[in-house]
Every structure is written in structure tokens, then in C-alpha cells.
Amino acid sequence: MPDSGPIFERITLIGVGLIGSSIARAVRAKGAARTIVATARSAKTRERVRELKIADQVAETNAAAVKNADLVIVSIPVGASGEVAKEIASSLKAGAIVSDAGSVKSAVIKEMAPHLPKNVHFVPAHPVAGTEFSGPDAGFAELFENRWCILTPPAGTEQTAVERLKLFWETIGANVEVMDAEHHDLVLAITSHLPHLIAYNIVGTAADLETHTRSEVIKFSAGGFRDFTRIAASDPTMWRDIFLHNRDAVLEILSRFNKDLDALVNAIKAGDGQTLFDTFTRTRAIRKSIIEVGQDTAEPDFGRRQGTGEEVAIPRPYASD
Ligand code: NAP
């Protein structure tokens, strides 16, 4: 436990997949809360959470789970967040902080805020950390170590609540930044949402090729294509909801992307090697700066141990989100 003791007496996690179960494990490891209450939509997941012993209590309903909680974190697909806010609204303790982990912020605020009572603090959050795996078994306590967690409090949110949630995320390993929800959505559209769309598209195109070609795609899948398949293995429900709820920012970024792609197509058509070389040189420098700020490893193949079967066992927090 940190010297100052737990940040919250009682926290409730609604949704115990990759993110919720990682929060539970990290909170336990760092002593960030005295009591962890968890709940999930299905009886199967609730049972698994009991077996894993990652929460102190497992509640049967969302409303029962939030009773007396000082912090509630909703970690479910963003399209379901409004419904859950409605369900928990009348059971929340006065003064509680309500937060989430959704990868899109403006839409979540629009859907959750109207249901929440005036006597709670709503501080939406997005831990920019993930893998392509889902469910309570996929989480691990170190997921948020040295990753960013972005808080997007709506205008008028009490600063003390923002500071407390910031301290909570820092205690479980994250670096915290506060920003406007619209700005968050635009930045994440380019750094996360567009790369996922490209991965889904490239793997989908390969899958549509005729059978014998497809088997060769899998056979020769070392290198670039294999990394796209990993991203394209991310949860379909979560990503459907992200694109539907960050529509405007994704479309804006896609139109810029299409323009840049057209420029590359034209350079290839015209045999303009200089343009290709200059573009690839510029992008190489960006990779270097990401490594310099500690957001990735310089090891070949992202540090995966080839052929050992351990590729998926190595935590790769920067992998999916
Ligand atoms: P996950 O592993 O698939 O877990 C999802 C959880 O949400 C499960 O507990 C599931 O319950 C519950 N759930 C699913 N649909 C629901 C619904 N309609 N109503 C209520 N509960 C529902 O997902 P995750 O990766 O933890 O993602 C959770 C949130 O974190 C998403 O909003 C996502 O955008 C965000 N996020 C994800 C990542 C990432 O890389 N994965 C990173 C940062 C933020 P059952 O198991 O009972 O079905």
C-alpha cells in the first residue's frame, strides 16, 4: 500500500474484461482501494471473477454493485455506457466519482451525463493501454505502467474530483493528462482508430482472396502483415462501437489519410522515387521518437520471442488501444 493508504475506500468495477480486470489487479497490487466490488453482464463472467479472486465482492446487478462506492468505473463497450448510467443513477452514493474507460469520450459523455445525479462527480477517462485480448483472464496488473490515461472532465467538474482520479490512475502506474473530450477523440482517431480500421481492412482484403492465395498469405505472414492480423484480432463489439461513436473525427482523419494515400499512389505511378523516399524517411523518424519517449521497444519484432509460443504471453500494453 502507498504511504498515504488507499485513495478510495470502496471502488466498483462495472465490466471485468481486459480493462476492468486489469484495474482490479492493479488496485489490489498497489493498495489503491480498500474494497473492490465487481460486476459483469453475464453470470459466466461474474463466476470467473469469483474464481480468479480479483475482487473482494462480486455483485449480481449494476445497481447493487455501486451502493456505497466512492469510485465507479464502467469498462464496457462504449455503446452500452448510457444504459448502464441509467441503471446505476439512483443507487449512487452522494459525492461518488463516476468514471469509465471508453476509447471514445464525447459520445460517452453525451450518453452517460444526462442520467447521472447532480450530487456525483462525472470524470470520464481513457487508459491508452491495451492488447488484442478480451475477458477477465486477459488482464494483468502491469497493463497501465508508464501508459497514458487521459481524463476528459466536462466543463464545471469539481477540480478535487479530477485530482483524486488522477492520483488513483497514477497510483496504479499511469501517467495522467487532462484534455477536452473533442480533442481526445481527434487525437485518438489518428493514433488508434485509423490504424485499427486499416488493419481490419487489409486483413479483410487478404481474407477475400481465393483459397490458395489465402493459404499463402498465412504461410508467408511474418513481418508487416502479421502485425496487422494481431490488431485486426481485437474485439469486434468494442471496435464497432468505437467507429460508430467517433464517427466525425474518424471521417475527418480518413479524408486526410485518403489524400496522402493518393499522393503515394501518384508517386508510384509517376516513378517519383524521391517523394516515396522522403515520405519513408520522415515516418522512420517518428518511429524513433516513439521509442525515445519510452512508448515502445526498439527490439526487433517488438521484443517478441520468435517460435517459442510465448509471443502472446509477453505483455504488450501498447498493442491495441
Ligand atoms: P472486454 O475485455 O471485451 O470486456 C468487456 C466487458 O464489458 C465484459 O465484462 C462484458 O461482460 C461487458 N459488456 C459487454 N457488453 C456489455 C453490455 N452491452 N452491457 C453491459 N456490459 C457489457 O473489453 P475491454 O477491452 O475491457 O474494453 C472495455 C472498455 O475499455 C471499452 O469501452 C473499450 O473501448 C475500452 N478500452 C479498451 C482497450 C483495449 O485495448 N481493449 C484499451 C483502452 C480502453 P460479459 O463478459 O459478461 O459479456
Boltz pocket constraint, residues with backbone or C-beta under 6 A from the ligand:
constraints:
  - pocket:
      binder: B
      contacts: [[A, 14], [A, 15], [A, 16], [A, 17], [A, 18], [A, 19], [A, 20], [A, 39], [A, 40], [A, 41], [A, 42], [A, 43], [A, 45], [A, 46], [A, 74], [A, 75], [A, 76], [A, 77], [A, 78], [A, 80], [A, 84], [A, 101], [A, 102], [A, 103], [A, 104], [A, 126], [A, 127], [A, 128], [A, 129], [A, 130], [A, 131], [A, 132], [A, 133], [A, 134], [A, 135], [A, 136], [A, 235], [A, 238], [A, 242], [A, 320], [A, 321]]
      max_distance: 6.0
